[in-house]
Amino acid sequence: MPPPDTALSVRSLSDGGLDETLIDQSTRLLGDLITRGAALGWLTPPPRAEVAALLSRIATADEGDAALLVARHEGHLAGFGYWERYARPTIARHADLTLLAVGDTWQGAGVGRRLCGELVATARRAGVEKLTVDFRDDNVRAQSLYESVGFRRYGVLGDFIVAGGRRFDKMMYVLDLR
Ligand SMILES: CC(C)(COP(=O)(O)OP(=O)(O)OC[C@H]1O[C@@H](n2cnc3c(N)ncnc32)[C@H](O)[C@@H]1OP(=O)(O)O)[C@@H](O)C(=O)NCCC(=O)NCCS
């Protein structure tokens, strides 16, 4: 059942908000998506320890260097996403929206749009100049979402991604926040 917009809470997580339940829920959400073939960069579900390390790195980053946003509906994790600044000093004005994932049962109900909009808003507030994102060329949902938010294509790496015995192009998009 799609969550009514008002019942969905989206909040930014710092270190204090990252508890064991959220790590369990995130591991399950990612695992279910990847098992069904979602284009998230993993071929098999990441182990809990990997998800814990990833989320903890983002949640403990200095303010303005990264943001982890989670969408919840009645205690359930509907989706989450994060952006992170590039590490090299010469490109640290910019950041990458590295992960955006909405659980299967919540897809198509506006959760991804809410998360994406708020990720962009937090990046803008943090002074990020260019926010990049990339996705697999068959991911029409992601493409249509990012284009509707204002991301524009700046490159394509042909046959870059190998999954399920097939090759896919990597689509590279950017949103200029200046
Ligand atoms: C891509 C993803 C984040 C979108 O989140 P979502 O909650 O399903 O999307 P929303 O309901 O917020 O819809 C946002 C937009 O996506 C597009 N969209 C949604 N469902 C779609 C569909 N079935 N076909 C094509 N476009 C679709 C539309 O542009 C939609 O905008 P609209 O509501 O104004 O029409 C989500 O489907 C997901 O997690 N997929 C698996 C993981 C993934 O691919 N992540 C992105 C990797 S970069």
The ligand as an SDF file (V2000), in Angstrom:
LIG
                    3D

 48 50  0  0  0  0  0  0  0  0999 V2000
   14.6300    4.5800   -8.6640 C   0  0  0  0  0  0  0  0  0  0  0  0
   13.8740    4.6970   -7.3540 C   0  0  0  0  0  0  0  0  0  0  0  0
   14.7850    5.3100   -6.2910 C   0  0  0  0  0  0  0  0  0  0  0  0
   12.6550    5.6350   -7.5630 C   0  0  0  0  0  0  0  0  0  0  0  0
   11.9440    5.7270   -6.3380 O   0  0  0  0  0  0  0  0  0  0  0  0
   10.3520    5.5490   -6.3020 P   0  0  0  0  0  0  0  0  0  0  0  0
    9.9040    5.8240   -4.9350 O   0  0  0  0  0  0  0  0  0  0  0  0
    9.9960    4.2500   -6.9030 O   0  0  0  0  0  0  0  0  0  0  0  0
    9.9160    6.7110   -7.2990 O   0  0  0  0  0  0  0  0  0  0  0  0
    8.7330    7.7810   -7.0980 P   0  0  0  0  0  0  0  0  0  0  0  0
    7.4510    7.0830   -6.8160 O   0  0  0  0  0  0  0  0  0  0  0  0
    9.1530    8.8200   -6.1460 O   0  0  0  0  0  0  0  0  0  0  0  0
    8.6480    8.3830   -8.5510 O   0  0  0  0  0  0  0  0  0  0  0  0
    9.6070    9.3660   -8.9460 C   0  0  0  0  0  0  0  0  0  0  0  0
    9.6830    9.4220  -10.4290 C   0  0  0  0  0  0  0  0  0  0  0  0
   10.2680    8.2210  -10.9200 O   0  0  0  0  0  0  0  0  0  0  0  0
    9.7040    7.9340  -12.1850 C   0  0  0  0  0  0  0  0  0  0  0  0
    8.9920    6.6710  -12.0980 N   0  0  0  0  0  0  0  0  0  0  0  0
    8.4110    6.0920  -11.0220 C   0  0  0  0  0  0  0  0  0  0  0  0
    7.8800    4.9120  -11.3710 N   0  0  0  0  0  0  0  0  0  0  0  0
    8.1430    4.7460  -12.6840 C   0  0  0  0  0  0  0  0  0  0  0  0
    7.8690    3.7230  -13.6270 C   0  0  0  0  0  0  0  0  0  0  0  0
    7.2120    2.6180  -13.3020 N   0  0  0  0  0  0  0  0  0  0  0  0
    8.3230    3.9000  -14.9060 N   0  0  0  0  0  0  0  0  0  0  0  0
    9.0160    4.9960  -15.2560 C   0  0  0  0  0  0  0  0  0  0  0  0
    9.2930    6.0040  -14.3980 N   0  0  0  0  0  0  0  0  0  0  0  0
    8.8580    5.8780  -13.1420 C   0  0  0  0  0  0  0  0  0  0  0  0
    8.7460    9.0630  -12.5110 C   0  0  0  0  0  0  0  0  0  0  0  0
    9.4580   10.0930  -13.1650 O   0  0  0  0  0  0  0  0  0  0  0  0
    8.3560    9.5220  -11.1460 C   0  0  0  0  0  0  0  0  0  0  0  0
    7.9350   10.8350  -11.1380 O   0  0  0  0  0  0  0  0  0  0  0  0
    6.3370   11.1570  -11.0770 P   0  0  0  0  0  0  0  0  0  0  0  0
    5.8490   10.5770   -9.8140 O   0  0  0  0  0  0  0  0  0  0  0  0
    6.2730   12.6360  -11.1140 O   0  0  0  0  0  0  0  0  0  0  0  0
    5.7480   10.4650  -12.2630 O   0  0  0  0  0  0  0  0  0  0  0  0
   13.3180    3.3260   -6.8680 C   0  0  0  0  0  0  0  0  0  0  0  0
   12.4880    2.7960   -7.8590 O   0  0  0  0  0  0  0  0  0  0  0  0
   14.4110    2.3230   -6.5090 C   0  0  0  0  0  0  0  0  0  0  0  0
   14.8950    2.3130   -5.3870 O   0  0  0  0  0  0  0  0  0  0  0  0
   14.7720    1.4500   -7.4550 N   0  0  0  0  0  0  0  0  0  0  0  0
   15.7640    0.3990   -7.2040 C   0  0  0  0  0  0  0  0  0  0  0  0
   17.1290    0.9610   -6.8420 C   0  0  0  0  0  0  0  0  0  0  0  0
   17.5880    1.9820   -7.8550 C   0  0  0  0  0  0  0  0  0  0  0  0
   17.5240    1.7600   -9.0550 O   0  0  0  0  0  0  0  0  0  0  0  0
   18.0880    3.1190   -7.3330 N   0  0  0  0  0  0  0  0  0  0  0  0
   18.6080    4.1830   -8.1620 C   0  0  0  0  0  0  0  0  0  0  0  0
   20.0000    3.8330   -8.5750 C   0  0  0  0  0  0  0  0  0  0  0  0
   20.8420    5.2510   -9.0810 S   0  0  0  0  0  0  0  0  0  0  0  0
  1  2  1  0
  2  3  1  0
  2  4  1  0
  2 36  1  0
  4  5  1  0
  5  6  1  0
  6  7  2  0
  6  8  1  0
  6  9  1  0
  9 10  1  0
 10 11  2  0
 10 12  1  0
 10 13  1  0
 13 14  1  0
 14 15  1  0
 15 16  1  0
 15 30  1  0
 16 17  1  0
 17 18  1  0
 17 28  1  0
 18 19  1  0
 18 27  1  0
 19 20  2  0
 20 21  1  0
 21 22  1  0
 21 27  2  0
 22 23  1  0
 22 24  2  0
 24 25  1  0
 25 26  2  0
 26 27  1  0
 28 29  1  0
 28 30  1  0
 30 31  1  0
 31 32  1  0
 32 33  2  0
 32 34  1  0
 32 35  1  0
 36 37  1  0
 36 38  1  0
 38 39  2  0
 38 40  1  0
 40 41  1  0
 41 42  1  0
 42 43  1  0
 43 44  2  0
 43 45  1  0
 45 46  1  0
 46 47  1  0
 47 48  1  0
M  END
$$$$
